[in-house]
Amino acid sequence: MLDSFEILTTSGVILWSRSYTNNSDPSIINSLISTVFIEEKTLPGAGVADDISAANNPPFKCDQHTLKWTTVKELGLIFVAVYRSLLHLSWIDKLVDNIKTLFVDLYGDQLKKPHTTIVECHFDEYFDQQLRELEKTALNQDTKSAEASALLEKAPPSLSGNLGDEPPLLPGLLSRGASKNNWKDATSNEYTPTATPDASRPGTPAGHLLTAKAGPGGSRRSRKLANTPSTHASSGDETSAKKRAAKSKAKKGRKWDADGLVDDDSDTPLDYSAPNGATSGEDDGEERAGAMEEIDQKTWGSKTGKGQFVLKDLDDQVHSMLASADAEKSHSTAAPAGIVGSSISAIGGLFRNVVGGKILTKKDLDKAIKGMEEHLLKKNVAREAAIRLCEGVERELIGVKTGNFESVQARIQTAMESSLRKILTPTSSLDLLREIDAVTSPSTLSLQKRRPYVISVVGVNGVGKSTNLSKICFFLLQNKYKVLVVACDTFRSGAVEQLAVHVSNLKELTAREGGKVELYQKGYGKDAANVAKNAVTFAVQEGFDVVLIDTAGRRHNDQRLMSSLEKFATFASPDKILMVGEALVGTDSVAQARNFNAAFGAGRSLDGFIISKCDTVGDMVGTLVSMVHATNVPVLFVGVGQHYSDLRNLSVKWAVEKLLSSNQ
């Protein structure tokens, strides 16, 4: 684990620091500053470029500590990580580089202002996120190495004797001597593994810590291990062995028959609700973890000036910042001068044969436009939508006199963005909270009476209607609305119970976050339109702010199933009808969107799309373009995960970048 991390300026001002020891010695970093930056002594293996990666800067040794560092010459910043030399932290270089990228992205503009010597840094959560993520990655890698070593130890002598050189073991467990046969045992007086991390270094993998030589100066546990025969395990080891055995038993694989059903003889339970992989009934004496953990709003959302809650995801923000930095670095080193960003390279490459210095004609562009169409089809854009986009680009380019290749590239980028924005940019406001407030709290000048705002969610089978309805409910609860969830899927077995589980989870969150949520259901076999109508009446009587109506999934090409939607729209009179569409569905999305849009009768249509499972398709996000193109209905939300907070507003810029990026 780290001893400390410092971000300071070349003039000696500490902008941000984090220490994990009570007796942190400032002379360690002072020694680095004096040797490397004041005396400018060249360290062995020193790099020649400025602002290079921490991996290319040689480690600085001082006493029993190692310092990894990097700089940002333009801003006069130094980033230093300090840790004990006997530790092996494989992720330390990555941490230093990532923290540099994040800090410069967040505070670089402030530091560039004249006469700025210090900035107010709220950097703790960004640092903790990176430290937690990198430690977890390293721990997973160490666990895999340990499992591989255990398998080799259990191998028969006839097999293990032919494996050649023995694999290196985990740092901190065994230390190799001068030859491969000269191993120092962990229970000897040379090195001792620490079973419990030091309290001052939270979250440190135990396998990465070594204590001092056993003896009067060592820990009580190390002396005990040194004086105990290696054939006997301590009580702590016995406990660990029992836990490992229980965990191994809990993870025993099930057996499946030829029909794909679980074998009746399999004794593996299907209850995954027990904590830490334990089966139901195990560890009865331990307190069982709750279904929903308490959520700190600051970690995933923020309040606007109007008091409205806006979701955010720190991991997405951090990853986006790091990815942008990597893209800029890749572009600056690999992309030819004048190309507008790396995302245009895929389509821009199709126009390399366009000769500069002439007025472009349709014949000049035919081949390139055809290649662009194929590129969009690979992104799941329906053919008719791809043709519309390509025609928009073609109109922008025909008749243009090109000066050089770079000017063609820039014009392609502008034309494609313009065509996409014309399709994706909504013609009406998508401020859902403002629309709800206008209905639930009308102004004194309005003749409209207060009533609940009704939202209905429709879609084909299996796209995630109930899940995305719950995400919307969770978002509304953060804004202190009183929400009634209505189970109008009276056909599919388990649909009502599924919503009941979501409402139960949301109720637990509601107790801490504000708002109120209830479930309205009348069981199975009832007419969905009547259930919805009665639910709205109930919401009016009980003073609910929002009614969220879940509906049954139906095939878009089944006229009998689709015909009931007109009655449903008449009885429920929803303010918004949202269709959930899968990002995975591809070109069939056009038919789905059109059929649902026309199913609610004259004068009524869809009001918006929720595109689910966007986290599963990478840059093939063409489904949302196809659905908007087919109906002229905007995308209201996109689903990016399986948690209640994994709901985002559509960013047109994000969609443009995804569609223009190259296929990898």
Sequence and secondary structure as in RCSB ss.txt:
>XXXX:A:sequence
MLDSFEILTTSGVILWSRSYTNNSDPSIINSLISTVFIEEKTLPGAGVADDISAANNPPFKCDQHTLKWTTVKEL
GLIFVAVYRSLLHLSWIDKLVDNIKTLFVDLYGDQLKKPHTTIVECHFDEYFDQQLRELEKTALNQDTKSAEASA
LLEKAPPSLSGNLGDEPPLLPGLLSRGASKNNWKDATSNEYTPTATPDASRPGTPAGHLLTAKAGPGGSRRSRKL
ANTPSTHASSGDETSAKKRAAKSKAKKGRKWDADGLVDDDSDTPLDYSAPNGATSGEDDGEERAGAMEEIDQKTW
GSKTGKGQFVLKDLDDQVHSMLASADAEKSHSTAAPAGIVGSSISAIGGLFRNVVGGKILTKKDLDKAIKGMEEH
LLKKNVAREAAIRLCEGVERELIGVKTGNFESVQARIQTAMESSLRKILTPTSSLDLLREIDAVTSPSTLSLQKR
RPYVISVVGVNGVGKSTNLSKICFFLLQNKYKVLVVACDTFRSGAVEQLAVHVSNLKELTAREGGKVELYQKGYG
KDAANVAKNAVTFAVQEGFDVVLIDTAGRRHNDQRLMSSLEKFATFASPDKILMVGEALVGTDSVAQARNFNAAF
GAGRSLDGFIISKCDTVGDMVGTLVSMVHATNVPVLFVGVGQHYSDLRNLSVKWAVEKLLSSNQ
>XXXX:A:secstr
 EEEEEEEETTS EEEEEESSTT  HHHHHHHIIIIIIS    TT  SSTT  GGGS  EEETTEEEEEEEETTT
TEEEEEEEETT   TTHHHHHHHHHHHHHHHHHHHHHSTT        HHHHHHHHHHHHHHHHHHHHHHHHHHH
HHHHS HHHHTTS S     TTT EE SSTT EE TTSSS  B SS  TTSTT  GGG B   SSTTS HHHHHH
HTS TTS  HHHHHHHHHHHHHHHHT    B TTS B TT        SGGG  TTSSTTS    SS    GGGT
EEE TTS EEE  HHHHHHHHHHHHHHHHHHHHHS TT   GGGHHHHGGGTTS SSSB  HHHHHHHHHHHHHH
HHHTT  HHHHHHHHHHHHHHHTT B SSHHHHHHHHHHHHHHHHHHHHS SS   HHHHHHHHHS  TT     
  EEEEEE STTS HHHHHHHHHHHHHHTT EEEEEEE  SSTTHHHHHHHHHHHHHHHHHHH  EEEEE   SS
S HHHHHHHHHHHHHHHT SEEEEEE    TT HHHHHHHHHHHHHH  SEEEEEEETTSGGGHHHHHHHHHTTT
 TT    EEEEE GGGSTT  HHHHHHHHHH   EEEEE SSSTT EE   HHHHHHHHHS   
